[in-house]
Amino acid sequence: MINIIYEDNHLLVVEKPINVPVQKDSSGDKDLLTMLKEYLKKKYNKPGDVYLALVHRLDRPVGGVMVFAKTSKAASRLSKQIQKHEMKKIYMAVIEGKVSDSGIFTDRLKKDEKTNTTIISEDGKEAELSYNLVGFVNNLSLVRISLKTGRSHQIRVQFASRKIPLYGDQRYNPKASLDQIALFASRLEFKHPITKEIISFELPLPERYPFTLFKNF
């Protein structure tokens, strides 16, 4: 069952489960968008197709807070906020090794569609994030990341390229364990597309290793 965080006539805010694709892909596995359309169809007893728009994405192995638009007007206005970098996206991640207390990473990233990987490239698109160190335990760093741009695999690539990869990131960390990647979309803040009110939604750290190491921080 999907955790519904907030719902009104225009928005649906949910917690995306880990290892669920946000939309249909080549795996054929059931995706979050389809699940949520089924939820709305059943809840409101709607005939035919249900409108629900995907306005941003999370990688399949990553869980956390996401917003979907229930109307085309809401979808358009949320998309514009994202394009203007007005939607604030906060992630929590566990990094292998000790990182500095804070930092800003700016790179140019390019996606290789054939391999579904992202690389740093001069002809890529600008990518920027900032982070703060929250805690350090067992040679693992918990960081709070503010994402300015939303490039594919951005957080994973920007940390891995600096030899401080994410715990459990089997794609960009050659020495990764087989554990789940330690990346979580913890907070979203944006302007309501209709009321214009600033609203935010935040989830606690997941109850799984290695996040559980940082309960006291």
JOSUL-V377804 format. One record per residue. RES is the residue in one letter. OMEGA is omega as a letter, one per 20 degrees, with the letter a starting at -180 (none if undefined). Layout:
# JOSUL-V377804
res->RES omega->OMEGA
res->RES omega->OMEGA
This chain:
# JOSUL-V377804
res->M omega->a
res->I omega->r
res->N omega->r
res->I omega->a
res->I omega->a
res->Y omega->r
res->E omega->r
res->D omega->a
res->N omega->a
res->H omega->a
res->L omega->r
res->L omega->a
res->V omega->a
res->V omega->r
res->E omega->r
res->K omega->r
res->P omega->r
res->I omega->r
res->N omega->r
res->V omega->r
res->P omega->a
res->V omega->r
res->Q omega->a
res->K omega->r
res->D omega->a
res->S omega->a
res->S omega->a
res->G omega->r
res->D omega->a
res->K omega->a
res->D omega->a
res->L omega->a
res->L omega->r
res->T omega->r
res->M omega->a
res->L omega->r
res->K omega->r
res->E omega->r
res->Y omega->a
res->L omega->a
res->K omega->a
res->K omega->a
res->K omega->a
res->Y omega->r
res->N omega->a
res->K omega->r
res->P omega->r
res->G omega->a
res->D omega->r
res->V omega->r
res->Y omega->r
res->L omega->a
res->A omega->r
res->L omega->a
res->V omega->r
res->H omega->a
res->R omega->r
res->L omega->r
res->D omega->a
res->R omega->a
res->P omega->a
res->V omega->r
res->G omega->r
res->G omega->a
res->V omega->r
res->M omega->r
res->V omega->r
res->F omega->a
res->A omega->a
res->K omega->r
res->T omega->a
res->S omega->r
res->K omega->r
res->A omega->r
res->A omega->a
res->S omega->a
res->R omega->r
res->L omega->r
res->S omega->r
res->K omega->r
res->Q omega->r
res->I omega->r
res->Q omega->a
res->K omega->a
res->H omega->r
res->E omega->r
res->M omega->a
res->K omega->a
res->K omega->r
res->I omega->r
res->Y omega->r
res->M omega->a
res->A omega->r
res->V omega->a
res->I omega->r
res->E omega->a
res->G omega->a
res->K omega->r
res->V omega->r
res->S omega->a
res->D omega->r
res->S omega->r
res->G omega->r
res->I omega->r
res->F omega->r
res->T omega->a
res->D omega->r
res->R omega->a
res->L omega->a
res->K omega->a
res->K omega->r
res->D omega->a
res->E omega->a
res->K omega->a
res->T omega->a
res->N omega->r
res->T omega->a
res->T omega->a
res->I omega->r
res->I omega->a
res->S omega->a
res->E omega->a
res->D omega->r
res->G omega->r
res->K omega->a
res->E omega->r
res->A omega->a
res->E omega->r
res->L omega->r
res->S omega->a
res->Y omega->r
res->N omega->r
res->L omega->r
res->V omega->a
res->G omega->a
res->F omega->a
res->V omega->r
res->N omega->a
res->N omega->r
res->L omega->a
res->S omega->r
res->L omega->a
res->V omega->r
res->R omega->a
res->I omega->r
res->S omega->a
res->L omega->r
res->K omega->r
res->T omega->a
res->G omega->r
res->R omega->r
res->S omega->r
res->H omega->a
res->Q omega->a
res->I omega->a
res->R omega->a
res->V omega->a
res->Q omega->r
res->F omega->a
res->A omega->a
res->S omega->r
res->R omega->r
res->K omega->r
res->I omega->a
res->P omega->r
res->L omega->r
res->Y omega->r
res->G omega->a
res->D omega->a
res->Q omega->a
res->R omega->a
res->Y omega->r
res->N omega->a
res->P omega->a
res->K omega->a
res->A omega->r
res->S omega->r
res->L omega->r
res->D omega->r
res->Q omega->r
res->I omega->a
res->A omega->r
res->L omega->a
res->F omega->r
res->A omega->a
res->S omega->a
res->R omega->r
res->L omega->r
res->E omega->a
res->F omega->r
res->K omega->r
res->H omega->a
res->P omega->a
res->I omega->a
res->T omega->a
res->K omega->r
res->E omega->r
res->I omega->r
res->I omega->r
res->S omega->a
res->F omega->a
res->E omega->r
res->L omega->r
res->P omega->r
res->L omega->r
res->P omega->r
res->E omega->r
res->R omega->r
res->Y omega->j
res->P omega->r
res->F omega->a
res->T omega->r
res->L omega->a
res->F omega->a
res->K omega->a
res->N omega->a
res->F omega->none
